[in-house]
Amino acid sequence: MLYAQIHLTLPAWVHEAVDSDRRYPGDASKVDLAIELSRHNIDARSGGPFGAAVFGPDDRIIAVGVNRVLPQSCSLAHAETMAVMLAQQRTQRARLNEPEPGVTAGPITLATSSQPCCQCYGAMFWAGIDRLLIGARSADVEALTEFDEGPLPADWVGELQRRGIEVERDLQRDQAGAVLRDYGQLGGPGY
Ligand SMILES: [Zn+2]
């Protein structure tokens, strides 16, 4: 049989764990949410130790994401790509900050518990993100878990900034790293 659709879901716990009515002012509170999602995901064994969230100009959540690679048999289902895809479906915008060509609706912010891997880095260019907020570094991910984050351009931050995407790194880095460390010590995938 030829498959002609995909169906990806977040774990049911997101509805109880996330307060989608409140505002998340400032960078730290946005990354805090992404890290909380990463923690929930390993506690619930519903995917890898990564969380992300997309916020609108009013500091409210448009969508959240967690890693769903193993539960959904989908290597593309990283926290950042899940959050972006769900935000795009909710807003019906392929570029989140561009409701129609030539019209801007930013700033759109993506907060992620860990630095985007090579796949998610590429996705950032087309998603219509204005600001990228990052907790742990890829070096932390690779030191604390067995994940290989893949190759990035040497000046990956500059490549984003030259395309109008502001990058803030090392936000709540220790807290993000603590989740990675716990996941690594639990034994990694599936543990
Ligand atoms: Zn990724």
Backbone and ligand atoms as CSV (ligand in chain L), in Angstrom:
chain,resi,resn,atom,element,x,y,z
A,1,MET,N,N,0.846,-1.202,0.000
A,1,MET,CA,C,0.000,0.000,0.000
A,1,MET,C,C,0.876,1.245,0.000
A,2,LEU,N,N,0.495,2.223,-0.758
A,2,LEU,CA,C,1.238,3.475,-0.823
A,2,LEU,C,C,0.688,4.454,0.203
A,3,TYR,N,N,1.546,4.847,1.127
A,3,TYR,CA,C,1.108,5.831,2.122
A,3,TYR,C,C,1.087,7.224,1.496
A,4,ALA,N,N,0.072,8.014,1.815
A,4,ALA,CA,C,-0.052,9.341,1.215
A,4,ALA,C,C,-0.347,10.426,2.247
A,5,GLN,N,N,-0.112,10.128,3.515
A,5,GLN,CA,C,-0.246,11.177,4.534
A,5,GLN,C,C,0.614,10.822,5.727
A,6,ILE,N,N,0.913,11.839,6.531
A,6,ILE,CA,C,1.625,11.592,7.789
A,6,ILE,C,C,0.787,12.152,8.928
A,7,HIS,N,N,0.976,11.574,10.099
A,7,HIS,CA,C,0.226,12.033,11.263
A,7,HIS,C,C,1.179,12.038,12.446
A,8,LEU,N,N,1.507,13.228,12.929
A,8,LEU,CA,C,2.421,13.365,14.056
A,8,LEU,C,C,1.675,13.999,15.215
A,9,THR,N,N,1.948,13.532,16.413
A,9,THR,CA,C,1.243,14.067,17.587
A,9,THR,C,C,2.219,14.368,18.715
A,10,LEU,N,N,1.846,15.317,19.549
A,10,LEU,CA,C,2.530,15.516,20.824
A,10,LEU,C,C,1.895,14.583,21.850
A,11,PRO,N,N,2.614,14.297,22.930
A,11,PRO,CA,C,2.025,13.466,23.982
A,11,PRO,C,C,0.806,14.169,24.597
A,12,ALA,N,N,-0.147,13.385,25.079
A,12,ALA,CA,C,-1.374,13.962,25.649
A,12,ALA,C,C,-1.072,14.847,26.861
A,13,TRP,N,N,0.049,14.591,27.547
A,13,TRP,CA,C,0.330,15.369,28.763
A,13,TRP,C,C,0.559,16.855,28.498
A,14,VAL,N,N,0.839,17.243,27.257
A,14,VAL,CA,C,1.117,18.671,27.019
A,14,VAL,C,C,-0.086,19.543,27.398
A,15,HIS,N,N,-1.288,18.997,27.263
A,15,HIS,CA,C,-2.470,19.812,27.546
A,15,HIS,C,C,-2.567,20.175,29.025
A,16,GLU,N,N,-2.069,19.304,29.874
A,16,GLU,CA,C,-2.084,19.596,31.315
A,16,GLU,C,C,-0.814,20.301,31.758
A,17,ALA,N,N,0.290,20.041,31.090
A,17,ALA,CA,C,1.574,20.567,31.549
A,17,ALA,C,C,1.828,22.003,31.098
A,18,VAL,N,N,1.142,22.438,30.069
A,18,VAL,CA,C,1.434,23.759,29.495
A,18,VAL,C,C,0.246,24.688,29.715
A,19,ASP,N,N,0.522,25.853,30.281
A,19,ASP,CA,C,-0.505,26.894,30.436
A,19,ASP,C,C,-0.448,27.777,29.196
A,20,SER,N,N,-1.334,27.493,28.264
A,20,SER,CA,C,-1.269,28.192,26.974
A,20,SER,C,C,-1.977,29.545,27.014
A,21,ASP,N,N,-2.532,29.914,28.158
A,21,ASP,CA,C,-3.212,31.217,28.258
A,21,ASP,C,C,-2.277,32.325,28.738
A,22,ARG,N,N,-1.234,31.954,29.458
A,22,ARG,CA,C,-0.390,32.988,30.074
A,22,ARG,C,C,0.620,33.548,29.082
A,23,ARG,N,N,1.194,34.666,29.457
A,23,ARG,CA,C,2.281,35.253,28.682
A,23,ARG,C,C,3.624,34.749,29.219
A,24,TYR,N,N,4.602,34.720,28.352
A,24,TYR,CA,C,5.957,34.326,28.722
A,24,TYR,C,C,6.898,35.481,28.375
A,25,PRO,N,N,6.876,36.535,29.202
A,25,PRO,CA,C,7.677,37.726,28.874
A,25,PRO,C,C,9.176,37.464,29.081
A,26,GLY,N,N,9.986,38.053,28.233
A,26,GLY,CA,C,11.436,37.909,28.383
A,26,GLY,C,C,11.931,36.590,27.807
A,27,ASP,N,N,13.237,36.548,27.591
A,27,ASP,CA,C,13.830,35.371,26.961
A,27,ASP,C,C,13.889,34.168,27.904
A,28,ALA,N,N,14.230,34.420,29.173
A,28,ALA,CA,C,14.464,33.311,30.092
A,28,ALA,C,C,13.189,32.488,30.307
A,29,SER,N,N,12.045,33.146,30.430
A,29,SER,CA,C,10.819,32.384,30.705
A,29,SER,C,C,10.429,31.527,29.507
A,30,LYS,N,N,10.770,31.969,28.328
A,30,LYS,CA,C,10.466,31.177,27.130
A,30,LYS,C,C,11.329,29.914,27.088
A,31,VAL,N,N,12.621,30.091,27.389
A,31,VAL,CA,C,13.508,28.922,27.399
A,31,VAL,C,C,13.165,28.011,28.586
A,32,ASP,N,N,12.758,28.615,29.696
A,32,ASP,CA,C,12.316,27.793,30.836
A,32,ASP,C,C,11.209,26.826,30.410
A,33,LEU,N,N,10.260,27.320,29.631
A,33,LEU,CA,C,9.171,26.442,29.169
A,33,LEU,C,C,9.722,25.318,28.301
A,34,ALA,N,N,10.624,25.652,27.392
A,34,ALA,CA,C,11.213,24.617,26.532
A,34,ALA,C,C,11.922,23.550,27.371
A,35,ILE,N,N,12.610,23.995,28.405
A,35,ILE,CA,C,13.322,23.040,29.274
A,35,ILE,C,C,12.327,22.202,30.079
A,36,GLU,N,N,11.259,22.839,30.575
A,36,GLU,CA,C,10.215,22.076,31.286
A,36,GLU,C,C,9.643,20.981,30.386
A,37,LEU,N,N,9.429,21.317,29.126
A,37,LEU,CA,C,8.904,20.328,28.181
A,37,LEU,C,C,9.890,19.177,27.999
A,38,SER,N,N,11.173,19.508,27.935
A,38,SER,CA,C,12.176,18.449,27.770
A,38,SER,C,C,12.172,17.530,28.983
A,39,ARG,N,N,12.001,18.129,30.163
A,39,ARG,CA,C,11.962,17.334,31.406
A,39,ARG,C,C,10.732,16.419,31.434
A,40,HIS,N,N,9.585,16.993,31.106
A,40,HIS,CA,C,8.360,16.189,31.060
A,40,HIS,C,C,8.517,15.026,30.087
A,41,ASN,N,N,9.168,15.287,28.968
A,41,ASN,CA,C,9.250,14.260,27.919
A,41,ASN,C,C,10.049,13.052,28.376
A,42,ILE,N,N,11.113,13.289,29.152
A,42,ILE,CA,C,11.851,12.109,29.629
A,42,ILE,C,C,11.131,11.467,30.811
A,43,ASP,N,N,10.493,12.291,31.659
A,43,ASP,CA,C,9.757,11.703,32.797
A,43,ASP,C,C,8.624,10.801,32.301
A,44,ALA,N,N,7.967,11.234,31.222
A,44,ALA,CA,C,6.836,10.461,30.685
A,44,ALA,C,C,7.288,9.403,29.686
A,45,ARG,N,N,8.589,9.378,29.406
A,45,ARG,CA,C,9.126,8.448,28.399
A,45,ARG,C,C,8.396,8.582,27.068
A,46,SER,N,N,8.139,9.823,26.705
A,46,SER,CA,C,7.389,10.058,25.463
A,46,SER,C,C,8.278,10.599,24.353
A,47,GLY,N,N,9.603,10.472,24.515
A,47,GLY,CA,C,10.536,10.912,23.484
A,47,GLY,C,C,11.851,11.349,24.102
A,48,GLY,N,N,12.713,11.921,23.280
A,48,GLY,CA,C,14.038,12.330,23.725
A,48,GLY,C,C,14.002,13.602,24.566
A,49,PRO,N,N,15.160,13.998,25.105
A,49,PRO,CA,C,15.223,15.070,26.102
A,49,PRO,C,C,15.270,16.469,25.500
A,50,PHE,N,N,14.304,16.778,24.668
A,50,PHE,CA,C,14.319,18.073,23.981
A,50,PHE,C,C,12.916,18.667,23.936
A,51,GLY,N,N,12.847,19.985,24.173
A,51,GLY,CA,C,11.577,20.708,24.107
A,51,GLY,C,C,11.769,22.031,23.394
A,52,ALA,N,N,10.679,22.553,22.843
A,52,ALA,CA,C,10.741,23.825,22.125
A,52,ALA,C,C,9.358,24.466,22.151
A,53,ALA,N,N,9.326,25.778,21.907
A,53,ALA,CA,C,8.042,26.472,21.849
A,53,ALA,C,C,8.165,27.676,20.924
A,54,VAL,N,N,7.075,27.947,20.217
A,54,VAL,CA,C,6.998,29.112,19.326
A,54,VAL,C,C,6.071,30.138,19.970
A,55,PHE,N,N,6.543,31.395,20.008
A,55,PHE,CA,C,5.789,32.471,20.640
A,55,PHE,C,C,5.512,33.578,19.633
A,56,GLY,N,N,4.340,34.195,19.794
A,56,GLY,CA,C,3.990,35.338,18.970
A,56,GLY,C,C,4.502,36.637,19.565
A,57,PRO,N,N,4.229,37.765,18.897
A,57,PRO,CA,C,4.704,39.071,19.370
A,57,PRO,C,C,4.138,39.453,20.741
A,58,ASP,N,N,3.040,38.817,21.149
A,58,ASP,CA,C,2.437,39.125,22.454
A,58,ASP,C,C,2.973,38.229,23.567
A,59,ASP,N,N,4.044,37.494,23.304
A,59,ASP,CA,C,4.671,36.606,24.285
A,59,ASP,C,C,3.776,35.428,24.667
A,60,ARG,N,N,2.787,35.139,23.857
A,60,ARG,CA,C,1.942,33.968,24.117
A,60,ARG,C,C,2.364,32.815,23.211
A,61,ILE,N,N,2.062,31.601,23.670
A,61,ILE,CA,C,2.428,30.400,22.919
A,61,ILE,C,C,1.583,30.290,21.647
A,62,ILE,N,N,2.243,30.025,20.539
A,62,ILE,CA,C,1.521,29.612,19.325
A,62,ILE,C,C,1.491,28.085,19.272
A,63,ALA,N,N,2.621,27.462,19.590
A,63,ALA,CA,C,2.688,25.993,19.611
A,63,ALA,C,C,3.899,25.561,20.420
A,64,VAL,N,N,3.863,24.337,20.899
A,64,VAL,CA,C,5.018,23.750,21.571
A,64,VAL,C,C,5.404,22.464,20.846
A,65,GLY,N,N,6.595,21.969,21.164
A,65,GLY,CA,C,7.045,20.714,20.577
A,65,GLY,C,C,7.958,19.967,21.529
A,66,VAL,N,N,7.939,18.668,21.430
A,66,VAL,CA,C,8.932,17.827,22.097
A,66,VAL,C,C,9.417,16.791,21.096
A,67,ASN,N,N,10.541,16.201,21.403
A,67,ASN,CA,C,11.093,15.164,20.530
A,67,ASN,C,C,10.166,13.951,20.510
A,68,ARG,N,N,9.811,13.517,19.320
A,68,ARG,CA,C,8.890,12.376,19.161
A,68,ARG,C,C,9.459,11.342,18.195
A,69,VAL,N,N,10.771,11.329,18.042
A,69,VAL,CA,C,11.408,10.503,17.013
A,69,VAL,C,C,11.081,9.019,17.190
A,70,LEU,N,N,11.361,8.464,18.347
A,70,LEU,CA,C,11.149,7.025,18.511
A,70,LEU,C,C,9.673,6.653,18.616
A,71,PRO,N,N,8.857,7.374,19.430
A,71,PRO,CA,C,7.437,6.982,19.501
A,71,PRO,C,C,6.718,7.062,18.161
A,72,GLN,N,N,7.173,7.959,17.289
A,72,GLN,CA,C,6.451,8.153,16.027
A,72,GLN,C,C,7.226,7.614,14.819
A,73,SER,N,N,8.339,6.952,15.081
A,73,SER,CA,C,9.163,6.396,13.991
A,73,SER,C,C,9.449,7.447,12.932
A,74,CYS,N,N,9.895,8.626,13.382
A,74,CYS,CA,C,10.080,9.742,12.458
A,74,CYS,C,C,11.313,10.529,12.866
A,75,SER,N,N,12.373,10.420,12.076
A,75,SER,CA,C,13.617,11.110,12.422
A,75,SER,C,C,13.495,12.627,12.312
A,76,LEU,N,N,12.433,13.096,11.639
A,76,LEU,CA,C,12.224,14.540,11.494
A,76,LEU,C,C,11.520,15.144,12.702
A,77,ALA,N,N,10.978,14.295,13.573
A,77,ALA,CA,C,10.105,14.785,14.651
A,77,ALA,C,C,10.903,15.275,15.852
A,78,HIS,N,N,11.765,16.245,15.608
A,78,HIS,CA,C,12.522,16.876,16.695
A,78,HIS,C,C,11.637,17.937,17.356
A,79,ALA,N,N,12.034,18.379,18.529
A,79,ALA,CA,C,11.216,19.357,19.266
A,79,ALA,C,C,10.988,20.624,18.443
A,80,GLU,N,N,12.047,21.126,17.818
A,80,GLU,CA,C,11.925,22.381,17.068
A,80,GLU,C,C,11.032,22.210,15.844
A,81,THR,N,N,11.204,21.116,15.119
A,81,THR,CA,C,10.394,20.929,13.916
A,81,THR,C,C,8.937,20.648,14.281
A,82,MET,N,N,8.708,19.933,15.375
A,82,MET,CA,C,7.324,19.713,15.817
A,82,MET,C,C,6.669,21.043,16.164
A,83,ALA,N,N,7.378,21.882,16.927
A,83,ALA,CA,C,6.803,23.184,17.317
A,83,ALA,C,C,6.532,24.052,16.094
A,84,VAL,N,N,7.472,24.069,15.156
A,84,VAL,CA,C,7.292,24.883,13.945
A,84,VAL,C,C,6.133,24.356,13.118
A,85,MET,N,N,6.070,23.057,12.907
A,85,MET,CA,C,4.991,22.499,12.079
A,85,MET,C,C,3.627,22.744,12.707
A,86,LEU,N,N,3.544,22.593,14.027
A,86,LEU,CA,C,2.255,22.820,14.695
A,86,LEU,C,C,1.872,24.296,14.656
A,87,ALA,N,N,2.861,25.186,14.790
A,87,ALA,CA,C,2.579,26.624,14.691
A,87,ALA,C,C,2.113,26.974,13.282
A,88,GLN,N,N,2.724,26.364,12.300
A,88,GLN,CA,C,2.334,26.633,10.909
A,88,GLN,C,C,0.922,26.121,10.625
A,89,GLN,N,N,0.597,24.955,11.189
A,89,GLN,CA,C,-0.757,24.442,10.981
A,89,GLN,C,C,-1.786,25.309,11.689
A,90,ARG,N,N,-1.423,25.766,12.910
A,90,ARG,CA,C,-2.380,26.591,13.656
A,90,ARG,C,C,-2.645,27.922,12.947
A,91,THR,N,N,-1.577,28.547,12.460
A,91,THR,CA,C,-1.725,29.867,11.836
A,91,THR,C,C,-2.032,29.768,10.344
A,92,GLN,N,N,-1.828,28.572,9.786
A,92,GLN,CA,C,-1.966,28.376,8.334
A,92,GLN,C,C,-1.025,29.302,7.574
A,93,ARG,N,N,0.206,29.412,8.108
A,93,ARG,CA,C,1.240,30.198,7.446
A,93,ARG,C,C,2.466,29.314,7.244
A,94,ALA,N,N,2.947,29.248,6.030
A,94,ALA,CA,C,4.184,28.508,5.784
A,94,ALA,C,C,5.380,29.254,6.372
A,95,ARG,N,N,5.322,30.585,6.316
A,95,ARG,CA,C,6.306,31.420,7.023
A,95,ARG,C,C,5.570,32.112,8.159
A,96,LEU,N,N,5.979,31.780,9.371
A,96,LEU,CA,C,5.183,32.204,10.526
A,96,LEU,C,C,5.086,33.723,10.665
A,97,ASN,N,N,6.108,34.432,10.225
A,97,ASN,CA,C,6.097,35.894,10.385
A,97,ASN,C,C,5.601,36.606,9.131
A,98,GLU,N,N,4.994,35.859,8.215
A,98,GLU,CA,C,4.568,36.454,6.944
A,98,GLU,C,C,3.187,35.930,6.573
A,99,PRO,N,N,2.126,36.551,7.094
A,99,PRO,CA,C,0.775,36.064,6.791
A,99,PRO,C,C,0.456,36.069,5.311
A,100,GLU,N,N,1.010,37.026,4.604
A,100,GLU,CA,C,0.916,37.019,3.148
A,100,GLU,C,C,2.160,37.729,2.619
A,101,PRO,N,N,2.511,37.495,1.377
A,101,PRO,CA,C,3.763,38.049,0.860
A,101,PRO,C,C,3.854,39.563,1.083
A,102,GLY,N,N,4.962,39.988,1.661
A,102,GLY,CA,C,5.186,41.404,1.877
A,102,GLY,C,C,4.599,41.950,3.167
A,103,VAL,N,N,3.850,41.117,3.893
A,103,VAL,CA,C,3.256,41.548,5.164
A,103,VAL,C,C,3.980,40.831,6.301
A,104,THR,N,N,4.385,41.576,7.334
A,104,THR,CA,C,5.094,40.936,8.440
A,104,THR,C,C,4.203,40.874,9.676
A,105,ALA,N,N,4.373,39.810,10.438
A,105,ALA,CA,C,3.569,39.606,11.645
A,105,ALA,C,C,4.463,39.194,12.805
A,106,GLY,N,N,5.685,39.691,12.800
A,106,GLY,CA,C,6.628,39.304,13.842
A,106,GLY,C,C,6.607,40.266,15.014
A,107,PRO,N,N,7.531,40.096,15.940
A,107,PRO,CA,C,8.516,39.024,15.874
A,107,PRO,C,C,7.972,37.682,16.359
A,108,ILE,N,N,8.363,36.640,15.636
A,108,ILE,CA,C,8.082,35.264,16.030
A,108,ILE,C,C,9.351,34.710,16.687
A,109,THR,N,N,9.177,34.130,17.869
A,109,THR,CA,C,10.318,33.632,18.638
A,109,THR,C,C,10.221,32.117,18.789
A,110,LEU,N,N,11.319,31.442,18.537
A,110,LEU,CA,C,11.409,30.002,18.822
A,110,LEU,C,C,12.393,29.814,19.960
A,111,ALA,N,N,11.918,29.233,21.052
A,111,ALA,CA,C,12.794,28.890,22.174
A,111,ALA,C,C,13.015,27.390,22.163
A,112,THR,N,N,14.252,26.971,22.364
A,112,THR,CA,C,14.563,25.541,22.335
A,112,THR,C,C,15.505,25.190,23.483
A,113,SER,N,N,15.292,24.004,24.054
A,113,SER,CA,C,16.081,23.617,25.221
A,113,SER,C,C,17.537,23.379,24.858
A,114,SER,N,N,17.790,22.969,23.624
A,114,SER,CA,C,19.172,22.739,23.175
A,114,SER,C,C,19.367,23.328,21.787
A,115,GLN,N,N,20.590,23.642,21.478
A,115,GLN,CA,C,20.948,24.186,20.160
A,115,GLN,C,C,20.397,23.293,19.054
A,116,PRO,N,N,19.780,23.882,18.037
A,116,PRO,CA,C,19.248,23.058,16.944
A,116,PRO,C,C,20.339,22.193,16.296
A,117,CYS,N,N,19.971,20.951,15.980
A,117,CYS,CA,C,20.865,20.057,15.248
A,117,CYS,C,C,20.950,20.528,13.797
A,118,CYS,N,N,21.684,19.810,12.966
A,118,CYS,CA,C,21.851,20.256,11.579
A,118,CYS,C,C,20.524,20.265,10.827
A,119,GLN,N,N,19.643,19.314,11.115
A,119,GLN,CA,C,18.335,19.292,10.455
A,119,GLN,C,C,17.500,20.507,10.857
A,120,CYS,N,N,17.389,20.767,12.158
A,120,CYS,CA,C,16.541,21.859,12.641
A,120,CYS,C,C,17.155,23.207,12.286
A,121,TYR,N,N,18.474,23.264,12.244
A,121,TYR,CA,C,19.145,24.487,11.806
A,121,TYR,C,C,18.680,24.861,10.397
A,122,GLY,N,N,18.657,23.890,9.516
A,122,GLY,CA,C,18.190,24.149,8.156
A,122,GLY,C,C,16.737,24.601,8.136
A,123,ALA,N,N,15.920,24.001,8.997
A,123,ALA,CA,C,14.497,24.352,9.036
A,123,ALA,C,C,14.276,25.795,9.465
A,124,MET,N,N,15.207,26.345,10.242
A,124,MET,CA,C,15.050,27.716,10.743
A,124,MET,C,C,14.993,28.736,9.606
A,125,PHE,N,N,15.659,28.444,8.504
A,125,PHE,CA,C,15.757,29.430,7.424
A,125,PHE,C,C,14.409,29.672,6.739
A,126,TRP,N,N,13.536,28.667,6.746
A,126,TRP,CA,C,12.293,28.771,5.980
A,126,TRP,C,C,11.077,28.976,6.858
A,127,ALA,N,N,11.239,28.879,8.162
A,127,ALA,CA,C,10.076,28.823,9.049
A,127,ALA,C,C,9.465,30.191,9.339
A,128,GLY,N,N,10.185,31.256,9.056
A,128,GLY,CA,C,9.658,32.578,9.397
A,128,GLY,C,C,9.846,32.908,10.866
A,129,ILE,N,N,11.025,32.581,11.379
A,129,ILE,CA,C,11.391,32.862,12.764
A,129,ILE,C,C,12.223,34.151,12.792
A,130,ASP,N,N,11.942,35.026,13.740
A,130,ASP,CA,C,12.730,36.255,13.882
A,130,ASP,C,C,13.784,36.148,14.968
A,131,ARG,N,N,13.472,35.361,16.008
A,131,ARG,CA,C,14.391,35.245,17.134
A,131,ARG,C,C,14.505,33.776,17.533
A,132,LEU,N,N,15.724,33.330,17.771
A,132,LEU,CA,C,15.996,31.951,18.175
A,132,LEU,C,C,16.681,31.982,19.536
A,133,LEU,N,N,16.034,31.409,20.530
A,133,LEU,CA,C,16.551,31.392,21.903
A,133,LEU,C,C,16.983,29.974,22.243
A,134,ILE,N,N,18.211,29.815,22.719
A,134,ILE,CA,C,18.799,28.480,22.887
A,134,ILE,C,C,19.296,28.287,24.318
A,135,GLY,N,N,18.981,27.115,24.892
A,135,GLY,CA,C,19.477,26.750,26.215
A,135,GLY,C,C,20.868,26.128,26.129
A,136,ALA,N,N,20.912,24.788,26.112
A,136,ALA,CA,C,22.196,24.081,26.081
A,136,ALA,C,C,22.860,24.199,24.712
A,137,ARG,N,N,24.162,24.074,24.705
A,137,ARG,CA,C,24.920,24.035,23.448
A,137,ARG,C,C,24.977,22.603,22.913
A,138,SER,N,N,25.291,22.475,21.629
A,138,SER,CA,C,25.459,21.137,21.052
A,138,SER,C,C,26.584,20.381,21.750
A,139,ALA,N,N,27.600,21.111,22.188
A,139,ALA,CA,C,28.691,20.462,22.923
A,139,ALA,C,C,28.167,19.818,24.201
A,140,ASP,N,N,27.173,20.462,24.836
A,140,ASP,CA,C,26.564,19.881,26.040
A,140,ASP,C,C,25.807,18.607,25.668
A,141,VAL,N,N,25.031,18.677,24.583
A,141,VAL,CA,C,24.252,17.513,24.146
A,141,VAL,C,C,25.186,16.335,23.899
A,142,GLU,N,N,26.285,16.607,23.201
A,142,GLU,CA,C,27.170,15.512,22.818
A,142,GLU,C,C,27.994,15.006,24.002
A,143,ALA,N,N,28.242,15.879,24.978
A,143,ALA,CA,C,29.003,15.451,26.159
A,143,ALA,C,C,28.129,14.653,27.126
A,144,LEU,N,N,26.839,14.995,27.194
A,144,LEU,CA,C,25.974,14.434,28.235
A,144,LEU,C,C,25.086,13.302,27.734
A,145,THR,N,N,24.954,13.176,26.414
A,145,THR,CA,C,24.150,12.102,25.831
A,145,THR,C,C,24.965,11.480,24.695
A,146,GLU,N,N,24.379,10.531,23.994
A,146,GLU,CA,C,25.091,9.897,22.883
A,146,GLU,C,C,24.647,10.443,21.525
A,147,PHE,N,N,23.889,11.559,21.532
A,147,PHE,CA,C,23.425,12.130,20.272
A,147,PHE,C,C,24.566,12.812,19.521
A,148,ASP,N,N,24.587,12.626,18.201
A,148,ASP,CA,C,25.487,13.362,17.307
A,148,ASP,C,C,24.649,14.437,16.638
A,149,GLU,N,N,24.977,15.690,16.863
A,149,GLU,CA,C,24.139,16.789,16.386
A,149,GLU,C,C,24.382,17.141,14.922
A,150,GLY,N,N,25.380,16.534,14.310
A,150,GLY,CA,C,25.613,16.736,12.884
A,150,GLY,C,C,26.403,18.000,12.599
A,151,PRO,N,N,26.804,18.160,11.324
A,151,PRO,CA,C,27.669,19.275,10.948
A,151,PRO,C,C,26.891,20.577,10.770
A,152,LEU,N,N,27.502,21.660,11.183
A,152,LEU,CA,C,26.948,22.999,10.965
A,152,LEU,C,C,28.037,23.864,10.343
A,153,PRO,N,N,27.651,24.933,9.627
A,153,PRO,CA,C,28.667,25.885,9.169
A,153,PRO,C,C,29.436,26.431,10.373
A,154,ALA,N,N,30.702,26.751,10.175
A,154,ALA,CA,C,31.511,27.267,11.280
A,154,ALA,C,C,30.861,28.509,11.886
A,155,ASP,N,N,30.328,29.361,11.030
A,155,ASP,CA,C,29.675,30.592,11.505
A,155,ASP,C,C,28.158,30.437,11.418
A,156,TRP,N,N,27.623,29.427,12.097
A,156,TRP,CA,C,26.182,29.138,11.957
A,156,TRP,C,C,25.320,30.257,12.523
A,157,VAL,N,N,25.796,30.903,13.592
A,157,VAL,CA,C,25.033,32.030,14.150
A,157,VAL,C,C,25.004,33.192,13.156
A,158,GLY,N,N,26.168,33.484,12.569
A,158,GLY,CA,C,26.248,34.581,11.609
A,158,GLY,C,C,25.380,34.338,10.382
A,159,GLU,N,N,25.323,33.083,9.925
A,159,GLU,CA,C,24.492,32.768,8.756
A,159,GLU,C,C,23.018,33.051,9.037
A,160,LEU,N,N,22.586,32.778,10.255
A,160,LEU,CA,C,21.203,33.097,10.623
A,160,LEU,C,C,21.009,34.609,10.728
A,161,GLN,N,N,21.939,35.254,11.406
A,161,GLN,CA,C,21.786,36.698,11.634
A,161,GLN,C,C,21.805,37.475,10.329
A,162,ARG,N,N,22.599,37.016,9.364
A,162,ARG,CA,C,22.630,37.693,8.064
A,162,ARG,C,C,21.294,37.561,7.329
A,163,ARG,N,N,20.476,36.588,7.755
A,163,ARG,CA,C,19.148,36.418,7.152
A,163,ARG,C,C,18.044,36.943,8.070
A,164,GLY,N,N,18.441,37.765,9.015
A,164,GLY,CA,C,17.463,38.469,9.842
A,164,GLY,C,C,16.974,37.701,11.052
A,165,ILE,N,N,17.645,36.603,11.396
A,165,ILE,CA,C,17.233,35.815,12.558
A,165,ILE,C,C,18.201,36.073,13.707
A,166,GLU,N,N,17.690,36.707,14.745
A,166,GLU,CA,C,18.497,37.019,15.921
A,166,GLU,C,C,18.714,35.746,16.735
A,167,VAL,N,N,19.898,35.527,17.261
A,167,VAL,CA,C,20.203,34.307,18.018
A,167,VAL,C,C,20.697,34.677,19.413
A,168,GLU,N,N,20.069,34.102,20.429
A,168,GLU,CA,C,20.523,34.268,21.811
A,168,GLU,C,C,20.866,32.888,22.358
A,169,ARG,N,N,22.099,32.731,22.871
A,169,ARG,CA,C,22.559,31.421,23.320
A,169,ARG,C,C,22.784,31.403,24.832
A,170,ASP,N,N,22.930,30.171,25.356
A,170,ASP,CA,C,23.310,29.946,26.757
A,170,ASP,C,C,22.277,30.467,27.751
A,171,LEU,N,N,21.000,30.513,27.329
A,171,LEU,CA,C,19.925,30.920,28.240
A,171,LEU,C,C,19.549,29.718,29.107
A,172,GLN,N,N,19.654,29.845,30.413
A,172,GLN,CA,C,19.320,28.745,31.337
A,172,GLN,C,C,20.101,27.479,30.944
A,173,ARG,N,N,21.344,27.684,30.545
A,173,ARG,CA,C,22.135,26.564,30.015
A,173,ARG,C,C,22.296,25.434,31.043
A,174,ASP,N,N,22.504,25.805,32.303
A,174,ASP,CA,C,22.712,24.778,33.327
A,174,ASP,C,C,21.463,23.925,33.521
A,175,GLN,N,N,20.297,24.586,33.542
A,175,GLN,CA,C,19.046,23.841,33.723
A,175,GLN,C,C,18.793,22.912,32.532
A,176,ALA,N,N,19.066,23.409,31.334
A,176,ALA,CA,C,18.895,22.575,30.139
A,176,ALA,C,C,19.858,21.393,30.185
A,177,GLY,N,N,21.080,21.649,30.610
A,177,GLY,CA,C,22.074,20.589,30.699
A,177,GLY,C,C,21.706,19.535,31.732
A,178,ALA,N,N,21.026,19.960,32.787
A,178,ALA,CA,C,20.653,19.001,33.838
A,178,ALA,C,C,19.701,17.940,33.285
A,179,VAL,N,N,18.794,18.337,32.409
A,179,VAL,CA,C,17.879,17.354,31.801
A,179,VAL,C,C,18.661,16.393,30.911
A,180,LEU,N,N,19.581,16.949,30.140
A,180,LEU,CA,C,20.404,16.092,29.273
A,180,LEU,C,C,21.218,15.105,30.107
A,181,ARG,N,N,21.752,15.607,31.211
A,181,ARG,CA,C,22.573,14.748,32.066
A,181,ARG,C,C,21.717,13.617,32.641
A,182,ASP,N,N,20.526,13.954,33.108
A,182,ASP,CA,C,19.651,12.928,33.670
A,182,ASP,C,C,19.279,11.893,32.618
A,183,TYR,N,N,18.988,12.362,31.426
A,183,TYR,CA,C,18.647,11.425,30.334
A,183,TYR,C,C,19.825,10.502,30.043
A,184,GLY,N,N,21.005,11.088,29.953
A,184,GLY,CA,C,22.196,10.298,29.676
A,184,GLY,C,C,22.439,9.262,30.763
A,185,GLN,N,N,22.223,9.662,32.018
A,185,GLN,CA,C,22.472,8.746,33.122
A,185,GLN,C,C,21.388,7.665,33.210
A,186,LEU,N,N,20.189,7.965,32.691
A,186,LEU,CA,C,19.135,6.960,32.667
A,186,LEU,C,C,19.431,5.883,31.626
A,187,GLY,N,N,20.306,6.191,30.682
A,187,GLY,CA,C,20.696,5.170,29.713
A,187,GLY,C,C,20.291,5.475,28.284
A,188,GLY,N,N,19.760,6.685,28.041
A,188,GLY,CA,C,19.485,7.078,26.660
A,188,GLY,C,C,18.165,6.536,26.140
A,189,PRO,N,N,18.047,6.384,24.825
A,189,PRO,CA,C,16.759,6.078,24.191
A,189,PRO,C,C,16.038,4.902,24.822
A,190,GLY,N,N,14.812,5.154,25.199
A,190,GLY,CA,C,13.998,4.085,25.764
A,190,GLY,C,C,14.243,3.842,27.234
A,191,TYR,N,N,15.510,3.963,27.664
A,191,TYR,CA,C,15.964,3.579,28.990
A,191,TYR,C,C,14.942,2.804,29.680
L,1,ZN,ZN,ZN,16.899,18.748,15.475
